């Protein structure tokens, strides 16, 4: 069964994360499927831009703890979104957690509904938001990241916009999205590609400089004893041993 749905309308290719049973968690299978779909979009002259959205009430719950992707695969996916020669627009009408925020941060534009919620939950299972920092640190407000990385608190769409994690929000995400898609449809493909290169240059510098170190950090943390306790506690729906 496909984990990524696809549809096309007037130059816009919509890719839908479609694994609601796992809350669209980033499994090895979903990462591979999304990467393949993005590669198709990159080669298709009929695709002016990509909308990345979801089925169910969760955009992405982060890494799938039962079938996690290898850290280099997640790095490659995030870089693929950033490097795609066409704008990638996130459309979020549900919850975003941990690695899902990395995917959101890799997108060029992010439209979120009033009902969306966000949290960096890595510290609560004994790891750190390492790999997803590659697109996030160059783009988001450092004070906001300092708070939400360290506490794992949940926050809403207005705060996501203020922090630079999202572009705009409204009660109806599609109403907010409509003028964005109209603008993309009116723009020359070559102009879009060149402009995106301008906007992503600093993000790609971060990938070039830090990807190997952050991939190693992620692998080391996920293999640690605290992470084993944190993930076990999460799956057993109990507090981890360190909670006071």
N, C-alpha and C positions, 0 to 999 in steps of 0.2 A: 504494500500500500504506500502511495506517495506521501511524503511528509511536507511537501511544498506544492501548493496549488498555484495555477497560473491562469491569467486572463489578459486580454489585450483590447484596448479601446483608444483609437485616435492617437497612436504614437506612445501611449503609456502602457507599459507592461506591469501588471500587478502580480507580485509574488506573495503568497500567503503562507505563513508558517502554519502547518496544518497537522499538529500532533496534540490535540486538546487533552488526550488522556494523560499526557505527561506535562501539561501546561506549557507546551512548546519549549520544553527544556532543550538545551543544546546537547543533543546526543551526537555520537559519531555519525550516525545515519543522517540526521537532520543537517549537520554541518556539510556533509558531502553533497546532499541533495541541493542545498541552497547554493553552494559553490558552483555546482554544475549549471543551475538555472542562471546564475549571474554571468557565467562564461558564455552561455547562449545569448543573453541580452547584449553583451559586449560586441558580439559579432553580427548582430541583426540590425541592418540599416533602418528597419521599420520601427525600432525602439528609440524614442527620443529621450525617455526617462523611465526610471523604475520606481514603483511604489512598493514598499515593503510593509506588509501588514500581517494580520493573524486571524485565525478562527478561535472561537471561545473567548473567555473573559480574561485571558492572560496573553500579552504580547510574547513574553519569554521569561521563564522562571530561572534563567541562569543555566549553569552546567547541569547536565543529567548525571546525578551521582551514581546511578546504576550502569550507565553506558557513556562515560565522559569522553569527549574528544581529546586526542593528544594535544597538549598545549601548542605545538607547532601548527597543528591544523586550525586551531582557533585564531592564531596569529595570522595565518594565511588568509582565512576568511575575512577578518577585519580589514586587512590590507587590500584585499580584492574589492571590498565595498569602497574604500577610500580611493583606490586607483581606477575604478571603473570609469571609462571615458564618457559617462553619461550620469546626470544627477540621480542620486538615490534619495527618495523621500520616504521617511517613516510615517506611517499612519497608525496611531496607537489609541485604542479605545478600552484598554484594560490594564492589567498590572505588569510591571517591569521590575525584575529583580536581578541583582548581581551581573552575570555575564550578559544578560539582556540589555543592560545599560551600556555595555561596550558596543553591542551591535547598534544601539540607538546613536551612540556617539560617533560611530563611523559614518553614519548617514549625513548627507549634506544639509538636509532640512528635516525637521522632526515636528509633526503636528500631533498633538495629544488632546484627548477629550477631557472634559471636566471630571469624568469618573476615573481617570487613570491614577495609579499610585506607583511609587518608586521606592527602592531601598537597595543599598549596597550591603548585602547580608554576609559577605565573606568572613568578616571578623567573628561573627557569631558561630561559625563552624570551624574556627581555628586556622583560617588561611587569610590571604590578602587579595585585593583587587589588582593583581599584578598585570596580567596580559591586557586586560581591558583598559588599563591606564594609557596604553599606547595612543588611542584616539582621544581619550578623555582629558588627559593632563594639558595638552596644547589648546583645548577648546573651552573648557569649563572654568568657572570661577574657583580659584584655589582655596579660598576660605570655605566655600560651600563643600567642596570635596573633602577638606580637612574634617569638617563636622560629620558628614554622612558616611565617609569611609570609616571613620573611627568609631562611630556609635551604632551603625546599622539601623538607624531610625528610618521610619517610613515618612515620606513627604509627598505632597500633592503636585498637581500640574503647574500651578502658579509659581511655586518654588522651583520646579524643574526649569521653567522658562527663565526665571531670574538668575538661576545658577548657570545658564548656558547649556543645559542638557537637552532642552527642547527649544523650538523656534517660536511656537505660538500654541494657544489653547482656546477652546470654546466648548459650549455645550454640545454642538454638533461638529464633530471633527471633519466631516465631509464638506460642510459649508465653509470652514476655514481653509480646507484643502483646495477648494474649487479655483480660486484666483491663482493659487500657486501653480496648479496644473495648466491653467490657461496661459500663464506667463511662459511656462516651459514649452508649450506647444507653439507659441509664437516666436520662439528663439531658434536661431540657426544652430544646427548640430555642432559645427566647427567652433562657433562662438561659445557654446556651452562647454565643450571639451577644454578649450583654452582657459576659460574662466575657472573651471573646476581645478585645473592644474595650479592656477594662482592660489586658490583658496586652500588647497591641500598640501602645498609644498612643505610647510612647517610640520604638519602632522607626519608626513612621510620621512622627514628628517628624524623625528622621534623614533619611528619604526627602525630606520637604518642604524641609529645609535644604540637603542635600548632593547630591541626585540630579543636578542639572544640572552641578555642578562635576566629580563623579566620572564622569559620562558623557563629558564633554569630555576628561578625563584619559585615560580608557580609549581613546577614539578616537585621541587624539594618540599614545599609546604604541604602539598596534597599527599605526599608520602609520609608525613610526620605523624607522631603519636597524637598530638592535639587534634589534627584533622580527622584521624580515625575516630576519636571520641566525638568530635563535633558532628561528623556525618552520621555516625551511629545514633547519636542523640536526636538529630533531625529526623531520621527515618523512623525512630521509635517514638517520636512526638513527645520528648521529654527535655528538661533542661540539661545542658552539658555540665560536666563535673565542676567547671570553674565558676558557674553562676553563683553569685553571693547575694 
